[in-house]
Amino acid sequence: MTLPFSFPAWMPAWLGLVLLLVGLLYALAMLAMPFSVFGVKSRLEAIEEQLDQVQEELRILTMRLPEPLRGVTVDDGLYDPLPRSAAGYDRPAVRRPAAAAPPPMPEPPR
């Protein structure tokens, strides 16, 4: 195998491999440097910690929520999100008026 460049005659063959290895390590360090310089790892760790806190807060909030009430309705057939027994007092049922028919449209002039 011939190299695109030649080493001097006084240089041993293994020194070329050492220089190549040092050059590869230097190139790898240059590729990895922006991540350590700009602190990507510490930022990602901070974001991960915030995400863990938000998830824990959501877990706590969902544990506080009451179980969904199925089949509990008020007199007009709508779902009552807070039944009278759970409210701690007897609140009156909300009666909504029946939907009125829309007013008749006037006939167009002839």
Biopython code that builds the backbone (N, CA, C, O; Angstrom):
import numpy as np
from Bio.PDB.StructureBuilder import StructureBuilder

atoms = [
    (1, "MET", "N", (0.851, -1.168, 0.000)),
    (1, "MET", "CA", (0.000, 0.000, 0.000)),
    (1, "MET", "C", (0.902, 1.237, 0.000)),
    (1, "MET", "O", (1.834, 1.348, 0.796)),
    (2, "THR", "N", (0.611, 2.123, -0.876)),
    (2, "THR", "CA", (1.414, 3.347, -0.941)),
    (2, "THR", "C", (0.614, 4.504, -0.374)),
    (2, "THR", "O", (-0.596, 4.605, -0.578)),
    (3, "LEU", "N", (1.288, 5.346, 0.317)),
    (3, "LEU", "CA", (0.652, 6.513, 0.912)),
    (3, "LEU", "C", (0.730, 7.685, -0.055)),
    (3, "LEU", "O", (1.645, 7.739, -0.877)),
    (4, "PRO", "N", (-0.209, 8.628, 0.022)),
    (4, "PRO", "CA", (-0.158, 9.783, -0.871)),
    (4, "PRO", "C", (0.984, 10.731, -0.531)),
    (4, "PRO", "O", (1.277, 11.645, -1.301)),
    (5, "PHE", "N", (1.622, 10.527, 0.595)),
    (5, "PHE", "CA", (2.769, 11.343, 0.976)),
    (5, "PHE", "C", (3.869, 10.392, 1.445)),
    (5, "PHE", "O", (3.599, 9.226, 1.733)),
    (6, "SER", "N", (5.068, 10.869, 1.520)),
    (6, "SER", "CA", (6.180, 9.999, 1.939)),
    (6, "SER", "C", (6.821, 10.560, 3.208)),
    (6, "SER", "O", (6.923, 11.773, 3.395)),
    (7, "PHE", "N", (7.243, 9.651, 4.059)),
    (7, "PHE", "CA", (7.951, 10.022, 5.277)),
    (7, "PHE", "C", (9.449, 10.075, 4.973)),
    (7, "PHE", "O", (9.910, 9.433, 4.029)),
    (8, "PRO", "N", (10.205, 10.827, 5.758)),
    (8, "PRO", "CA", (11.662, 10.837, 5.546)),
    (8, "PRO", "C", (12.260, 9.453, 5.837)),
    (8, "PRO", "O", (11.667, 8.648, 6.556)),
    (9, "ALA", "N", (13.407, 9.201, 5.283)),
    (9, "ALA", "CA", (14.042, 7.891, 5.435)),
    (9, "ALA", "C", (14.477, 7.619, 6.872)),
    (9, "ALA", "O", (14.511, 6.458, 7.281)),
    (10, "TRP", "N", (14.809, 8.641, 7.647)),
    (10, "TRP", "CA", (15.283, 8.444, 9.011)),
    (10, "TRP", "C", (14.158, 8.102, 9.988)),
    (10, "TRP", "O", (14.432, 7.681, 11.111)),
    (11, "MET", "N", (12.851, 8.282, 9.566)),
    (11, "MET", "CA", (11.722, 8.054, 10.469)),
    (11, "MET", "C", (11.321, 6.571, 10.449)),
    (11, "MET", "O", (11.146, 5.997, 9.374)),
    (12, "PRO", "N", (11.172, 5.940, 11.636)),
    (12, "PRO", "CA", (10.768, 4.530, 11.666)),
    (12, "PRO", "C", (9.308, 4.367, 11.198)),
    (12, "PRO", "O", (8.538, 5.327, 11.230)),
    (13, "ALA", "N", (8.939, 3.175, 10.772)),
    (13, "ALA", "CA", (7.606, 2.903, 10.223)),
    (13, "ALA", "C", (6.515, 3.038, 11.291)),
    (13, "ALA", "O", (5.415, 3.499, 10.990)),
    (14, "TRP", "N", (6.803, 2.647, 12.515)),
    (14, "TRP", "CA", (5.784, 2.703, 13.570)),
    (14, "TRP", "C", (5.455, 4.142, 13.959)),
    (14, "TRP", "O", (4.372, 4.397, 14.485)),
    (15, "LEU", "N", (6.350, 5.074, 13.718)),
    (15, "LEU", "CA", (6.081, 6.471, 14.062)),
    (15, "LEU", "C", (4.960, 7.042, 13.188)),
    (15, "LEU", "O", (4.224, 7.924, 13.630)),
    (16, "GLY", "N", (4.827, 6.560, 11.981)),
    (16, "GLY", "CA", (3.726, 6.989, 11.114)),
    (16, "GLY", "C", (2.372, 6.576, 11.676)),
    (16, "GLY", "O", (1.408, 7.339, 11.616)),
    (17, "LEU", "N", (2.303, 5.358, 12.224)),
    (17, "LEU", "CA", (1.054, 4.895, 12.847)),
    (17, "LEU", "C", (0.736, 5.693, 14.109)),
    (17, "LEU", "O", (-0.425, 6.013, 14.366)),
    (18, "VAL", "N", (1.751, 6.010, 14.888)),
    (18, "VAL", "CA", (1.544, 6.810, 16.097)),
    (18, "VAL", "C", (1.024, 8.199, 15.724)),
    (18, "VAL", "O", (0.093, 8.708, 16.347)),
    (19, "LEU", "N", (1.634, 8.806, 14.703)),
    (19, "LEU", "CA", (1.166, 10.131, 14.269)),
    (19, "LEU", "C", (-0.280, 10.071, 13.736)),
    (19, "LEU", "O", (-1.074, 10.984, 13.964)),
    (20, "LEU", "N", (-0.596, 8.995, 13.034)),
    (20, "LEU", "CA", (-1.968, 8.818, 12.535)),
    (20, "LEU", "C", (-2.946, 8.667, 13.698)),
    (20, "LEU", "O", (-4.036, 9.237, 13.674)),
    (21, "LEU", "N", (-2.558, 7.900, 14.713)),
    (21, "LEU", "CA", (-3.414, 7.719, 15.884)),
    (21, "LEU", "C", (-3.617, 9.037, 16.636)),
    (21, "LEU", "O", (-4.731, 9.348, 17.057)),
    (22, "VAL", "N", (-2.551, 9.803, 16.801)),
    (22, "VAL", "CA", (-2.651, 11.109, 17.465)),
    (22, "VAL", "C", (-3.549, 12.047, 16.654)),
    (22, "VAL", "O", (-4.351, 12.785, 17.226)),
    (23, "GLY", "N", (-3.418, 12.022, 15.346)),
    (23, "GLY", "CA", (-4.266, 12.857, 14.490)),
    (23, "GLY", "C", (-5.735, 12.477, 14.578)),
    (23, "GLY", "O", (-6.602, 13.351, 14.591)),
    (24, "LEU", "N", (-6.021, 11.179, 14.639)),
    (24, "LEU", "CA", (-7.412, 10.731, 14.780)),
    (24, "LEU", "C", (-8.000, 11.136, 16.143)),
    (24, "LEU", "O", (-9.158, 11.546, 16.229)),
    (25, "LEU", "N", (-7.198, 11.017, 17.189)),
    (25, "LEU", "CA", (-7.668, 11.438, 18.514)),
    (25, "LEU", "C", (-7.939, 12.941, 18.556)),
    (25, "LEU", "O", (-8.909, 13.392, 19.165)),
    (26, "TYR", "N", (-7.070, 13.705, 17.899)),
    (26, "TYR", "CA", (-7.265, 15.151, 17.842)),
    (26, "TYR", "C", (-8.556, 15.493, 17.078)),
    (26, "TYR", "O", (-9.323, 16.358, 17.498)),
    (27, "ALA", "N", (-8.779, 14.809, 15.960)),
    (27, "ALA", "CA", (-10.006, 15.051, 15.179)),
    (27, "ALA", "C", (-11.244, 14.672, 15.988)),
    (27, "ALA", "O", (-12.253, 15.376, 15.943)),
    (28, "LEU", "N", (-11.174, 13.570, 16.723)),
    (28, "LEU", "CA", (-12.299, 13.160, 17.570)),
    (28, "LEU", "C", (-12.554, 14.186, 18.671)),
    (28, "LEU", "O", (-13.706, 14.473, 18.996)),
    (29, "ALA", "N", (-11.491, 14.736, 19.245)),
    (29, "ALA", "CA", (-11.640, 15.770, 20.275)),
    (29, "ALA", "C", (-12.290, 17.022, 19.691)),
    (29, "ALA", "O", (-13.116, 17.657, 20.347)),
    (30, "MET", "N", (-11.920, 17.377, 18.464)),
    (30, "MET", "CA", (-12.523, 18.554, 17.820)),
    (30, "MET", "C", (-14.007, 18.323, 17.517)),
    (30, "MET", "O", (-14.800, 19.263, 17.574)),
    (31, "LEU", "N", (-14.382, 17.102, 17.200)),
    (31, "LEU", "CA", (-15.795, 16.796, 16.957)),
    (31, "LEU", "C", (-16.604, 16.834, 18.251)),
    (31, "LEU", "O", (-17.756, 17.269, 18.252)),
    (32, "ALA", "N", (-16.005, 16.381, 19.352)),
    (32, "ALA", "CA", (-16.725, 16.316, 20.626)),
    (32, "ALA", "C", (-16.688, 17.632, 21.392)),
    (32, "ALA", "O", (-17.483, 17.821, 22.313)),
    (33, "MET", "N", (-15.793, 18.541, 21.040)),
    (33, "MET", "CA", (-15.615, 19.777, 21.797)),
    (33, "MET", "C", (-16.879, 20.643, 21.876)),
    (33, "MET", "O", (-17.184, 21.126, 22.966)),
    (34, "PRO", "N", (-17.630, 20.869, 20.800)),
    (34, "PRO", "CA", (-18.798, 21.758, 20.938)),
    (34, "PRO", "C", (-19.783, 21.286, 21.991)),
    (34, "PRO", "O", (-20.430, 22.106, 22.642)),
    (35, "PHE", "N", (-19.909, 19.972, 22.169)),
    (35, "PHE", "CA", (-20.859, 19.465, 23.153)),
    (35, "PHE", "C", (-20.409, 19.787, 24.571)),
    (35, "PHE", "O", (-21.246, 20.063, 25.430)),
    (36, "SER", "N", (-19.118, 19.758, 24.834)),
    (36, "SER", "CA", (-18.645, 20.088, 26.174)),
    (36, "SER", "C", (-18.538, 21.598, 26.365)),
    (36, "SER", "O", (-18.762, 22.093, 27.470)),
    (37, "VAL", "N", (-18.200, 22.341, 25.308)),
    (37, "VAL", "CA", (-18.053, 23.789, 25.426)),
    (37, "VAL", "C", (-19.401, 24.452, 25.650)),
    (37, "VAL", "O", (-19.538, 25.305, 26.526)),
    (38, "PHE", "N", (-20.377, 24.072, 24.880)),
    (38, "PHE", "CA", (-21.686, 24.710, 24.980)),
    (38, "PHE", "C", (-22.551, 24.118, 26.079)),
    (38, "PHE", "O", (-23.649, 24.623, 26.310)),
    (39, "GLY", "N", (-22.120, 23.092, 26.755)),
    (39, "GLY", "CA", (-22.847, 22.547, 27.895)),
    (39, "GLY", "C", (-24.126, 21.832, 27.518)),
    (39, "GLY", "O", (-25.129, 21.962, 28.220)),
    (40, "VAL", "N", (-24.118, 21.088, 26.439)),
    (40, "VAL", "CA", (-25.324, 20.393, 26.007)),
    (40, "VAL", "C", (-25.741, 19.358, 27.041)),
    (40, "VAL", "O", (-26.927, 19.197, 27.328)),
    (41, "LYS", "N", (-24.766, 18.663, 27.592)),
    (41, "LYS", "CA", (-25.095, 17.605, 28.546)),
    (41, "LYS", "C", (-25.759, 18.184, 29.797)),
    (41, "LYS", "O", (-26.746, 17.631, 30.282)),
    (42, "SER", "N", (-25.236, 19.271, 30.313)),
    (42, "SER", "CA", (-25.834, 19.852, 31.517)),
    (42, "SER", "C", (-27.227, 20.411, 31.227)),
    (42, "SER", "O", (-28.117, 20.339, 32.074)),
    (43, "ARG", "N", (-27.411, 20.965, 30.035)),
    (43, "ARG", "CA", (-28.745, 21.461, 29.667)),
    (43, "ARG", "C", (-29.737, 20.324, 29.550)),
    (43, "ARG", "O", (-30.874, 20.433, 30.011)),
    (44, "LEU", "N", (-29.313, 19.238, 28.936)),
    (44, "LEU", "CA", (-30.206, 18.088, 28.811)),
    (44, "LEU", "C", (-30.555, 17.512, 30.177)),
    (44, "LEU", "O", (-31.693, 17.097, 30.399)),
    (45, "GLU", "N", (-29.604, 17.483, 31.085)),
    (45, "GLU", "CA", (-29.881, 16.994, 32.432)),
    (45, "GLU", "C", (-30.867, 17.910, 33.150)),
    (45, "GLU", "O", (-31.742, 17.431, 33.872)),
    (46, "ALA", "N", (-30.736, 19.221, 32.958)),
    (46, "ALA", "CA", (-31.668, 20.160, 33.587)),
    (46, "ALA", "C", (-33.077, 19.989, 33.015)),
    (46, "ALA", "O", (-34.060, 20.018, 33.755)),
    (47, "ILE", "N", (-33.168, 19.814, 31.714)),
    (47, "ILE", "CA", (-34.479, 19.613, 31.086)),
    (47, "ILE", "C", (-35.091, 18.295, 31.552)),
    (47, "ILE", "O", (-36.298, 18.220, 31.783)),
    (48, "GLU", "N", (-34.279, 17.268, 31.691)),
    (48, "GLU", "CA", (-34.772, 15.977, 32.161)),
    (48, "GLU", "C", (-35.289, 16.086, 33.594)),
    (48, "GLU", "O", (-36.297, 15.472, 33.943)),
    (49, "GLU", "N", (-34.594, 16.871, 34.425)),
    (49, "GLU", "CA", (-35.038, 17.066, 35.804)),
    (49, "GLU", "C", (-36.369, 17.818, 35.847)),
    (49, "GLU", "O", (-37.248, 17.479, 36.638)),
    (50, "GLN", "N", (-36.518, 18.837, 34.996)),
    (50, "GLN", "CA", (-37.786, 19.560, 34.926)),
    (50, "GLN", "C", (-38.910, 18.651, 34.462)),
    (50, "GLN", "O", (-40.029, 18.738, 34.967)),
    (51, "LEU", "N", (-38.622, 17.785, 33.509)),
    (51, "LEU", "CA", (-39.630, 16.853, 33.011)),
    (51, "LEU", "C", (-40.052, 15.885, 34.110)),
    (51, "LEU", "O", (-41.233, 15.559, 34.230)),
    (52, "ASP", "N", (-39.104, 15.429, 34.903)),
    (52, "ASP", "CA", (-39.441, 14.550, 36.022)),
    (52, "ASP", "C", (-40.325, 15.268, 37.036)),
    (52, "ASP", "O", (-41.262, 14.673, 37.569)),
    (53, "GLN", "N", (-40.036, 16.552, 37.310)),
    (53, "GLN", "CA", (-40.852, 17.316, 38.244)),
    (53, "GLN", "C", (-42.273, 17.499, 37.719)),
    (53, "GLN", "O", (-43.236, 17.385, 38.478)),
    (54, "VAL", "N", (-42.407, 17.781, 36.431)),
    (54, "VAL", "CA", (-43.733, 17.962, 35.846)),
    (54, "VAL", "C", (-44.510, 16.654, 35.886)),
    (54, "VAL", "O", (-45.703, 16.652, 36.188)),
    (55, "GLN", "N", (-43.848, 15.545, 35.585)),
    (55, "GLN", "CA", (-44.525, 14.257, 35.632)),
    (55, "GLN", "C", (-44.974, 13.928, 37.046)),
    (55, "GLN", "O", (-46.072, 13.404, 37.235)),
    (56, "GLU", "N", (-44.154, 14.221, 38.036)),
    (56, "GLU", "CA", (-44.538, 13.969, 39.428)),
    (56, "GLU", "C", (-45.721, 14.837, 39.826)),
    (56, "GLU", "O", (-46.634, 14.375, 40.510)),
    (57, "GLU", "N", (-45.706, 16.099, 39.398)),
    (57, "GLU", "CA", (-46.824, 16.990, 39.704)),
    (57, "GLU", "C", (-48.114, 16.501, 39.044)),
    (57, "GLU", "O", (-49.182, 16.544, 39.656)),
    (58, "LEU", "N", (-48.017, 16.045, 37.815)),
    (58, "LEU", "CA", (-49.203, 15.481, 37.143)),
    (58, "LEU", "C", (-49.708, 14.240, 37.865)),
    (58, "LEU", "O", (-50.917, 14.044, 37.995)),
    (59, "ARG", "N", (-48.786, 13.402, 38.335)),
    (59, "ARG", "CA", (-49.181, 12.215, 39.076)),
    (59, "ARG", "C", (-49.942, 12.601, 40.341)),
    (59, "ARG", "O", (-50.950, 11.981, 40.678)),
    (60, "ILE", "N", (-49.456, 13.626, 41.040)),
    (60, "ILE", "CA", (-50.115, 14.067, 42.273)),
    (60, "ILE", "C", (-51.494, 14.639, 41.954)),
    (60, "ILE", "O", (-52.464, 14.351, 42.655)),
    (61, "LEU", "N", (-51.583, 15.448, 40.898)),
    (61, "LEU", "CA", (-52.870, 16.044, 40.532)),
    (61, "LEU", "C", (-53.882, 14.993, 40.102)),
    (61, "LEU", "O", (-55.064, 15.115, 40.424)),
    (62, "THR", "N", (-53.452, 13.977, 39.391)),
    (62, "THR", "CA", (-54.394, 12.939, 38.969)),
    (62, "THR", "C", (-54.845, 12.093, 40.148)),
    (62, "THR", "O", (-55.951, 11.553, 40.137)),
    (63, "MET", "N", (-54.003, 11.973, 41.161)),
    (63, "MET", "CA", (-54.429, 11.224, 42.351)),
    (63, "MET", "C", (-55.478, 12.003, 43.133)),
    (63, "MET", "O", (-56.301, 11.400, 43.820)),
    (64, "ARG", "N", (-55.466, 13.325, 43.042)),
    (64, "ARG", "CA", (-56.451, 14.155, 43.744)),
    (64, "ARG", "C", (-57.811, 14.169, 43.058)),
    (64, "ARG", "O", (-58.835, 14.395, 43.702)),
    (65, "LEU", "N", (-57.818, 13.924, 41.742)),
    (65, "LEU", "CA", (-59.077, 13.995, 41.009)),
    (65, "LEU", "C", (-60.033, 12.898, 41.458)),
    (65, "LEU", "O", (-59.609, 11.779, 41.745)),
    (66, "PRO", "N", (-61.327, 13.220, 41.517)),
    (66, "PRO", "CA", (-62.286, 12.171, 41.870)),
    (66, "PRO", "C", (-62.458, 11.211, 40.700)),
    (66, "PRO", "O", (-62.149, 11.525, 39.551)),
    (67, "GLU", "N", (-62.958, 10.039, 41.038)),
    (67, "GLU", "CA", (-63.247, 9.061, 39.995)),
    (67, "GLU", "C", (-64.358, 9.611, 39.111)),
    (67, "GLU", "O", (-65.227, 10.337, 39.596)),
    (68, "PRO", "N", (-64.346, 9.278, 37.823)),
    (68, "PRO", "CA", (-65.421, 9.764, 36.958)),
    (68, "PRO", "C", (-66.756, 9.174, 37.390)),
    (68, "PRO", "O", (-66.862, 7.979, 37.666)),
    (69, "LEU", "N", (-67.765, 10.021, 37.445)),
    (69, "LEU", "CA", (-69.095, 9.601, 37.883)),
    (69, "LEU", "C", (-69.905, 9.207, 36.657)),
    (69, "LEU", "O", (-70.260, 10.054, 35.837)),
    (70, "ARG", "N", (-70.188, 7.948, 36.541)),
    (70, "ARG", "CA", (-70.927, 7.474, 35.380)),
    (70, "ARG", "C", (-72.388, 7.289, 35.766)),
    (70, "ARG", "O", (-72.704, 6.715, 36.808)),
    (71, "GLY", "N", (-73.244, 7.771, 34.932)),
    (71, "GLY", "CA", (-74.673, 7.574, 35.133)),
    (71, "GLY", "C", (-75.325, 8.586, 36.051)),
    (71, "GLY", "O", (-76.531, 8.495, 36.280)),
    (72, "VAL", "N", (-74.592, 9.545, 36.586)),
    (72, "VAL", "CA", (-75.177, 10.569, 37.446)),
    (72, "VAL", "C", (-75.680, 11.686, 36.544)),
    (72, "VAL", "O", (-74.903, 12.293, 35.807)),
    (73, "THR", "N", (-76.966, 11.953, 36.601)),
    (73, "THR", "CA", (-77.543, 12.985, 35.746)),
    (73, "THR", "C", (-78.441, 13.882, 36.585)),
    (73, "THR", "O", (-78.921, 13.491, 37.649)),
    (74, "VAL", "N", (-78.655, 15.080, 36.088)),
    (74, "VAL", "CA", (-79.648, 15.959, 36.693)),
    (74, "VAL", "C", (-80.961, 15.732, 35.974)),
    (74, "VAL", "O", (-81.040, 14.929, 35.045)),
    (75, "ASP", "N", (-81.981, 16.435, 36.402)),
    (75, "ASP", "CA", (-83.331, 16.171, 35.911)),
    (75, "ASP", "C", (-83.468, 16.330, 34.407)),
    (75, "ASP", "O", (-84.255, 15.612, 33.789)),
    (76, "ASP", "N", (-82.733, 17.239, 33.805)),
    (76, "ASP", "CA", (-82.896, 17.447, 32.370)),
    (76, "ASP", "C", (-82.030, 16.515, 31.534)),
    (76, "ASP", "O", (-81.974, 16.678, 30.315)),
    (77, "GLY", "N", (-81.355, 15.549, 32.139)),
    (77, "GLY", "CA", (-80.618, 14.549, 31.397)),
    (77, "GLY", "C", (-79.172, 14.901, 31.136)),
    (77, "GLY", "O", (-78.488, 14.139, 30.453)),
    (78, "LEU", "N", (-78.662, 16.029, 31.648)),
    (78, "LEU", "CA", (-77.272, 16.403, 31.438)),
    (78, "LEU", "C", (-76.408, 15.845, 32.563)),
    (78, "LEU", "O", (-76.893, 15.610, 33.670)),
    (79, "TYR", "N", (-75.168, 15.643, 32.285)),
    (79, "TYR", "CA", (-74.231, 15.115, 33.274)),
    (79, "TYR", "C", (-73.953, 16.157, 34.340)),
    (79, "TYR", "O", (-73.669, 17.314, 34.031)),
    (80, "ASP", "N", (-74.033, 15.752, 35.571)),
    (80, "ASP", "CA", (-73.764, 16.644, 36.700)),
    (80, "ASP", "C", (-72.354, 16.338, 37.197)),
    (80, "ASP", "O", (-72.144, 15.287, 37.801)),
    (81, "PRO", "N", (-71.369, 17.232, 36.961)),
    (81, "PRO", "CA", (-70.000, 16.929, 37.356)),
    (81, "PRO", "C", (-69.793, 16.871, 38.864)),
    (81, "PRO", "O", (-68.851, 16.225, 39.324)),
    (82, "LEU", "N", (-70.640, 17.523, 39.639)),
    (82, "LEU", "CA", (-70.506, 17.507, 41.085)),
    (82, "LEU", "C", (-71.871, 17.158, 41.684)),
    (82, "LEU", "O", (-72.718, 18.040, 41.833)),
    (83, "PRO", "N", (-72.094, 15.906, 42.024)),
    (83, "PRO", "CA", (-73.410, 15.531, 42.556)),
    (83, "PRO", "C", (-73.663, 16.196, 43.904)),
    (83, "PRO", "O", (-72.728, 16.615, 44.586)),
    (84, "ARG", "N", (-74.894, 16.283, 44.268)),
    (84, "ARG", "CA", (-75.288, 16.977, 45.498)),
    (84, "ARG", "C", (-74.651, 16.342, 46.735)),
    (84, "ARG", "O", (-74.265, 17.056, 47.660)),
    (85, "SER", "N", (-74.537, 15.026, 46.765)),
    (85, "SER", "CA", (-73.973, 14.366, 47.944)),
    (85, "SER", "C", (-72.473, 14.659, 48.083)),
    (85, "SER", "O", (-71.970, 14.743, 49.204)),
    (86, "ALA", "N", (-71.763, 14.812, 46.985)),
    (86, "ALA", "CA", (-70.331, 15.074, 47.055)),
    (86, "ALA", "C", (-70.028, 16.545, 47.311)),
    (86, "ALA", "O", (-68.922, 16.882, 47.734)),
    (87, "ALA", "N", (-70.986, 17.417, 47.063)),
    (87, "ALA", "CA", (-70.754, 18.845, 47.233)),
    (87, "ALA", "C", (-70.755, 19.247, 48.703)),
    (87, "ALA", "O", (-70.233, 20.308, 49.047)),
    (88, "GLY", "N", (-71.326, 18.430, 49.572)),
    (88, "GLY", "CA", (-71.360, 18.755, 50.981)),
    (88, "GLY", "C", (-72.599, 19.546, 51.375)),
    (88, "GLY", "O", (-72.789, 19.818, 52.560)),
    (89, "TYR", "N", (-73.414, 19.911, 50.464)),
    (89, "TYR", "CA", (-74.655, 20.608, 50.753)),
    (89, "TYR", "C", (-75.636, 20.273, 49.643)),
    (89, "TYR", "O", (-75.252, 19.783, 48.580)),
    (90, "ASP", "N", (-76.888, 20.539, 49.900)),
    (90, "ASP", "CA", (-77.918, 20.221, 48.923)),
    (90, "ASP", "C", (-78.140, 21.437, 48.044)),
    (90, "ASP", "O", (-78.865, 22.357, 48.424)),
    (91, "ARG", "N", (-77.533, 21.448, 46.893)),
    (91, "ARG", "CA", (-77.716, 22.581, 45.998)),
    (91, "ARG", "C", (-78.881, 22.299, 45.055)),
    (91, "ARG", "O", (-79.133, 21.147, 44.700)),
    (92, "PRO", "N", (-79.576, 23.331, 44.658)),
    (92, "PRO", "CA", (-80.727, 23.095, 43.784)),
    (92, "PRO", "C", (-80.264, 22.667, 42.390)),
    (92, "PRO", "O", (-79.204, 23.060, 41.904)),
    (93, "ALA", "N", (-81.109, 21.847, 41.777)),
    (93, "ALA", "CA", (-80.802, 21.390, 40.421)),
    (93, "ALA", "C", (-80.961, 22.554, 39.454)),
    (93, "ALA", "O", (-81.870, 23.372, 39.596)),
    (94, "VAL", "N", (-80.088, 22.620, 38.488)),
    (94, "VAL", "CA", (-80.143, 23.676, 37.487)),
    (94, "VAL", "C", (-81.141, 23.251, 36.422)),
    (94, "VAL", "O", (-80.969, 22.226, 35.763)),
    (95, "ARG", "N", (-82.177, 24.046, 36.264)),
    (95, "ARG", "CA", (-83.193, 23.749, 35.249)),
    (95, "ARG", "C", (-82.946, 24.678, 34.075)),
    (95, "ARG", "O", (-82.952, 25.900, 34.224)),
    (96, "ARG", "N", (-82.735, 24.108, 32.940)),
    (96, "ARG", "CA", (-82.529, 24.898, 31.737)),
    (96, "ARG", "C", (-83.826, 24.891, 30.937)),
    (96, "ARG", "O", (-84.490, 23.860, 30.825)),
    (97, "PRO", "N", (-84.182, 26.044, 30.383)),
    (97, "PRO", "CA", (-85.419, 26.072, 29.590)),
    (97, "PRO", "C", (-85.247, 25.237, 28.321)),
    (97, "PRO", "O", (-84.151, 25.099, 27.776)),
    (98, "ALA", "N", (-86.363, 24.695, 27.882)),
    (98, "ALA", "CA", (-86.332, 23.902, 26.656)),
    (98, "ALA", "C", (-85.959, 24.817, 25.483)),
    (98, "ALA", "O", (-86.301, 25.999, 25.461)),
    (99, "ALA", "N", (-85.262, 24.246, 24.532)),
    (99, "ALA", "CA", (-84.833, 25.032, 23.375)),
    (99, "ALA", "C", (-86.065, 25.467, 22.586)),
    (99, "ALA", "O", (-86.883, 24.643, 22.179)),
    (100, "ALA", "N", (-86.180, 26.772, 22.381)),
    (100, "ALA", "CA", (-87.330, 27.302, 21.644)),
    (100, "ALA", "C", (-87.079, 27.150, 20.150)),
    (100, "ALA", "O", (-85.938, 27.154, 19.688)),
    (101, "ALA", "N", (-88.166, 27.016, 19.413)),
    (101, "ALA", "CA", (-88.055, 26.911, 17.956)),
    (101, "ALA", "C", (-87.602, 28.256, 17.408)),
    (101, "ALA", "O", (-87.975, 29.295, 17.952)),
    (102, "PRO", "N", (-86.816, 28.261, 16.356)),
    (102, "PRO", "CA", (-86.364, 29.535, 15.794)),
    (102, "PRO", "C", (-87.549, 30.313, 15.217)),
    (102, "PRO", "O", (-88.525, 29.715, 14.765)),
    (103, "PRO", "N", (-87.465, 31.635, 15.233)),
    (103, "PRO", "CA", (-88.592, 32.427, 14.714)),
    (103, "PRO", "C", (-88.794, 32.142, 13.226)),
    (103, "PRO", "O", (-87.833, 31.869, 12.508)),
    (104, "PRO", "N", (-90.051, 32.206, 12.764)),
    (104, "PRO", "CA", (-90.298, 31.908, 11.343)),
    (104, "PRO", "C", (-89.678, 32.971, 10.450)),
    (104, "PRO", "O", (-89.631, 34.150, 10.800)),
    (105, "MET", "N", (-89.214, 32.540, 9.315)),
    (105, "MET", "CA", (-88.594, 33.437, 8.343)),
    (105, "MET", "C", (-89.705, 34.158, 7.568)),
    (105, "MET", "O", (-90.675, 33.527, 7.149)),
    (106, "PRO", "N", (-89.568, 35.468, 7.377)),
    (106, "PRO", "CA", (-90.592, 36.179, 6.604)),
    (106, "PRO", "C", (-90.530, 35.753, 5.129)),
    (106, "PRO", "O", (-89.474, 35.409, 4.598)),
    (107, "GLU", "N", (-91.691, 35.791, 4.502)),
    (107, "GLU", "CA", (-91.743, 35.396, 3.097)),
    (107, "GLU", "C", (-91.105, 36.493, 2.251)),
    (107, "GLU", "O", (-91.261, 37.677, 2.552)),
    (108, "PRO", "N", (-90.394, 36.114, 1.208)),
    (108, "PRO", "CA", (-89.773, 37.135, 0.352)),
    (108, "PRO", "C", (-90.841, 37.892, -0.422)),
    (108, "PRO", "O", (-91.866, 37.304, -0.766)),
    (109, "PRO", "N", (-90.639, 39.189, -0.711)),
    (109, "PRO", "CA", (-91.636, 39.965, -1.454)),
    (109, "PRO", "C", (-91.745, 39.469, -2.899)),
    (109, "PRO", "O", (-90.782, 38.963, -3.474)),
    (110, "ARG", "N", (-92.934, 39.626, -3.466)),
    (110, "ARG", "CA", (-93.137, 39.151, -4.850)),
    (110, "ARG", "C", (-93.132, 40.279, -5.816)),
    (110, "ARG", "O", (-93.289, 40.064, -7.018)),
]
sb = StructureBuilder()
sb.init_structure("model")
sb.init_model(0)
sb.init_chain("A")
sb.init_seg("    ")
for serial, (resi, resn, name, xyz) in enumerate(atoms, 1):
    if name == "N":
        sb.init_residue(resn, " ", resi, " ")
    sb.init_atom(name, np.array(xyz, "f"), 0.0, 1.0, " ", f" {name:<3s}", serial, name[0])
structure = sb.get_structure()
